[in-house]
């Protein structure tokens, strides 16, 4: 049985991945998508435009609205 992935789970993993890579500026969307893909098993193929609604922040740990 698959359970839905929550925004909190994605945020936590994205922050972990971002910190692990040295906290690079301006790549929050990339880490959000990486985390989402890892948690859902989705490779992102044919999934253009999916993600966080086009929001951009310099820190993935910031609360997403």
C-alpha positions as CSV (number, residue, x, y, z in Angstrom):
1,X,0.0,0.0,0.0
2,X,1.4,3.4,-1.0
3,X,1.2,6.3,1.3
4,X,1.1,9.9,0.0
5,X,4.3,11.8,0.3
6,X,3.8,14.9,2.4
7,X,5.3,18.3,1.8
8,X,7.1,18.1,5.1
9,X,8.9,14.9,4.0
10,X,10.0,16.5,0.8
11,X,11.2,19.6,2.6
12,X,13.1,17.6,5.2
13,X,14.9,15.5,2.5
14,X,15.5,18.4,0.3
15,X,17.2,20.3,3.1
16,X,19.3,17.2,4.0
17,X,20.4,16.8,0.4
18,X,21.2,20.5,0.1
19,X,23.3,20.6,3.3
20,X,25.1,17.4,2.2
21,X,26.1,19.1,-1.1
22,X,27.5,22.1,0.8
23,X,24.4,24.4,0.8
24,X,24.8,25.8,-2.7
25,X,22.9,29.0,-3.3
26,X,20.1,29.3,-5.9
27,X,19.4,25.6,-6.4
28,X,16.4,25.1,-4.1
29,X,14.1,23.9,-6.9
30,X,16.7,21.3,-7.9
31,X,16.8,19.8,-4.4
32,X,13.1,20.0,-4.0
33,X,12.6,17.9,-7.2
34,X,15.4,15.5,-6.2
35,X,13.7,14.9,-2.9
36,X,10.3,14.5,-4.4
37,X,11.6,12.0,-7.0
38,X,13.4,10.0,-4.4
39,X,10.4,9.8,-2.1
40,X,7.9,9.0,-4.9
41,X,10.2,6.9,-7.1
42,X,9.3,9.2,-10.0
43,X,12.2,9.9,-12.3
44,X,10.6,13.1,-13.5
45,X,10.4,12.0,-17.1
46,X,7.4,13.5,-18.8
47,X,6.7,15.5,-15.6
48,X,7.5,19.0,-16.8
49,X,6.3,21.7,-14.6
50,X,5.8,19.6,-11.6
51,X,7.3,20.5,-8.3
52,X,6.7,23.4,-5.9
53,X,4.6,25.7,-8.0
54,X,7.4,27.7,-9.5
55,X,8.5,29.2,-6.2
56,X,12.1,30.1,-5.8
57,X,14.1,30.6,-2.6
58,X,17.8,30.5,-1.9
59,X,17.2,28.1,1.1
60,X,15.1,25.0,0.8
61,X,14.6,25.0,4.5
62,X,12.4,28.1,4.3
63,X,8.8,27.4,4.9
64,X,7.0,26.9,1.6
65,X,3.6,28.6,1.3
